[in-house]
Amino acid sequence: MWPYPKIVAHRGGGTLAPENTLAGLRAGLAHGFHAVEFDVMLSRDGIGMVIHDPDFGRTVGGQGSVATSTAAELAAMDAGSWFGPDYAGVTIPRYTDFIAFCRAERIWMNVEIKPADGYEAATGDWVAKTTREHFLEELANGDPARLPLLSSFSYAALAAARDAVPELPRGYLLDRLPDNWLEQAQALGAVAIHTNQRHLTAAQAAAIKQAGYGLFCYTVNDPARAREILDWGVDGFCTDRIDLIGPAYA
């Protein structure tokens, strides 16, 4: 039910480097992580960029948004200075930049499809098709452990990914489990449920596992909590504290 790594670096380097950047990937790698979670959103010209927030102001200075900026404009923006002066000039990467780095370093990818409002289907479709282009050999071999796992809070985005490339595995992201979570997961053809560890209960974990799904949690930064949910049967989780919870913790 979960052939993937158990402990995953959140947004690349957790709290040790600017999120969703190549510098973040290098930080995670330096701490032994060969598994990463990150976010992909479409630019105005329909290119997947690795960034979490739809609007500028937190990790990218100024006013504006991802959906109203071209990929070239986004790729030239400083996404590191907010974190610290040592990262000034670190830029917003394209999804294909992340793919290239992760493939070269053998890093497994949990790709969160993060659509701006109104771009749900387009984002899911683009991410799935672009991922397929770079993993044709792995798809032909049929080994799910070698494939990225696509996930999203957006039902429409994940449904579009399913329709575009059904053979890519999908995880359904939920903050809290709704009563119809199983019906939704079945309709999406999901292989896993991804959920907020803060709201998860032992009974819910058992129900998810009994239904035959992998169970992944975000974002676990306390080792004691990590041990508790692993004891419940949680298969994996992402962490910001890559300095505190190592890749072999499970």
N, C-alpha and C positions, 0 to 999 in steps of 0.2 A: 504493500500500500504506500510505502514511502522509500523509493530506491535512491533518494537524494541525500546530500549532506544534512546532518542534523543541526549544526550550529552555523549560522549565516551572518556575515557582516552586514549591518544595516546601512544602506546607502553608500556602501564602499568602505569607508574607514571609521564608521561610527562617530564617536566624539573626538577622534584624534586627527581629523583632517576635514577640509570642506566637503560637504556631502555631495554625492552624485558627480564627482569629478575623477579624472584619471589619478590625481594626487590621492584621492580617497582610496582608489583601488590599490595603489602602491602601499598605502599605510596598512590596509588589510592584509595584503600579501606579506608585508614585513612582519606581521604578527601571526603568520602561518595560515591565514584563511584562504582557502581555495573555493569559497562559496560566497556569493554576494547577492544582495537584494538592491534594486534601484528602480527608478521611475522613468517612464518615457511618455513625452507629450509631443504633439505635432506643432511645428512652426506654421506660419501663415502660408508658406509654399508647400506644406504637406510633407515635411521631413521630420523624422523622429529625433527629438533632442532629450538628453538625460537631465531632467530637472523636475523638482517636486511641485513648486508653487506656480499656479497659472499667472499670477501677477508679480511684477518686480517689487522690490522693497526689502526683502529679507536677505536672500543669498545673492541677489543681483541688485545693484543700486539703481536709483532713479524711478521714473514712472513708466508704465507700459505693461505689456503682457506678452506671453509666449505666442499666443494665437494671432497677435497682430504684428509679429516680427518675423522676418525671414530667417532661414537657417543661417545664412551668412552673417546677418546682424547678431544673432544669438551667439554664434561661435566666436565672435569678437569681444563679447562682454566679459567683464571681470566677475568671476564667481568664487574668488578666493579671498579677497581682501577683508570681507566681513568676518572671516574666521581668524585672520591674523596677518601681520605684515609679511611674514615669510611666504605667504601664498598669494601675494598680489600678482595679478596677471594670469592666474589659473582660470581657464575659460570653461564655458558650457560645452560639453562634448556632444557630438552626434551619437545616436545609438550605434551606428556602424563602428565608431571609434571604440566604444565599449566592447562590442563583439570581438573586434580584432585583438584588443588587449587580453580579454578573457580567454579567447581561444589560444593565443600565444602562451599564456601562463597557466592554461588548464584550470581555469576558474569556472565553476558552475554558476549559472545565472538564474535567479528568480526575478523575472522581468514584470514589474507592475505596470500595467497599462493605465496611464493617468490622464484621461482625456479632459480637455477644457470643455466647459458647458457647450453643448451643441455639436461636439465633434466625437461623440462616443463611438459610433459605428465606424467612422473614418479612421479613428486611431486604432481600434481593435483590428480592423482589416489590414492597415499598414504594418503594424507591429508583427502580426502573424505572417504576412507574406514576406516581409524583410527577413524575419527569423528563418523562415524556410529556405530562402536563397543561400543562407550561410551555413545551413546544417543539412544539406541534401544527403551527404554520406551517412550521417547519423540517423536520419529518417529512413534511409534505405535499409540500414542494419536493424532497425526496430528495437534498439535498446533505449528505454526511456531514461535511464540514469545518465545517458550522455546528451540528453536534450535539455534545453532551457525549459523552465516551467513558467508559463504565462499566468498572471493573476490580475484581478481587478475588483474594485468595489462596484464598478459599473456593470450591471447585468447586460446592458446593450453592447458595451465594448467587448465583453467576453463572448457574447453570442456572435458578434461579428467575427471575432478571432476563430471561434469554432466553425463558422460557416466557410471562412476563407481557407483555413488549414486545419481540418479536423484532427489530423494525426499528431499535432503538437499538444502536449499535456497542458491542462488548465487547472488552476486553483481558484476557488470562489472566495473572495475577500468579504468578510462581514465584521462589523464592529461588535454587534450583538447578534446572537443566533435568533432569527425569527422563527415563528412556529412552522413555517413552510420551507425551512432551509433545505430539507431533503428533496422536496419537489423541485426547488430551483436548481440544486446541484445536479439532479438527474437530467433536467431539461438542458442544462449547459454542457452535459457530458464531462463534468469536472472529475478530477481524480483526487482532489484534496479540498479540504476546508481550511481557509486561513482566517484566523480571528484574533481579536484583542484579548490577550491573556488576562487583563484586568477584570473582564466580565465572564471569563470561562469558569465553569464549575466542573467538578469531577464527574458528575452525572452526565453533563453534556459531552465531555470528552469520551466517556464510555459509549454514549449513543452514537457519536460520530464514527468511532472505531468499529462498533458493532455493525454499522451500516456499510462498512467496507471502504471508508475513505481515509486517506492520509490526513493528518491533523498538524497544522503549522500555526505558530503563534507569533505575534508581534507585541511590543518590543520588550524583551526581557533583559533587564540590566542588573537584577539582584540574583546572586548565585543560589540563595535559599529558595527563591521563587522558581528559579530554573529547575532545581532538583524536584520541587513539589510537582510541577506540571509534567515533568518527564515521568515521574512515578505514576501519574494519572494515565499515562499512555500517549501523551503528546509526542509526535514523531520528531519535530524540529522547531526551531525558533530563530528569529533574528535578534541581534543585540547591538546596542551602541557601545557597550563596554567591552570592546575587543581586547582591551588591556586587562580585563578582570575575568572574563569568561572566554576561554580559549576554544579553538576549533575541536579539540578532543574532550571537551568537558563532559559530553554525554557518555 
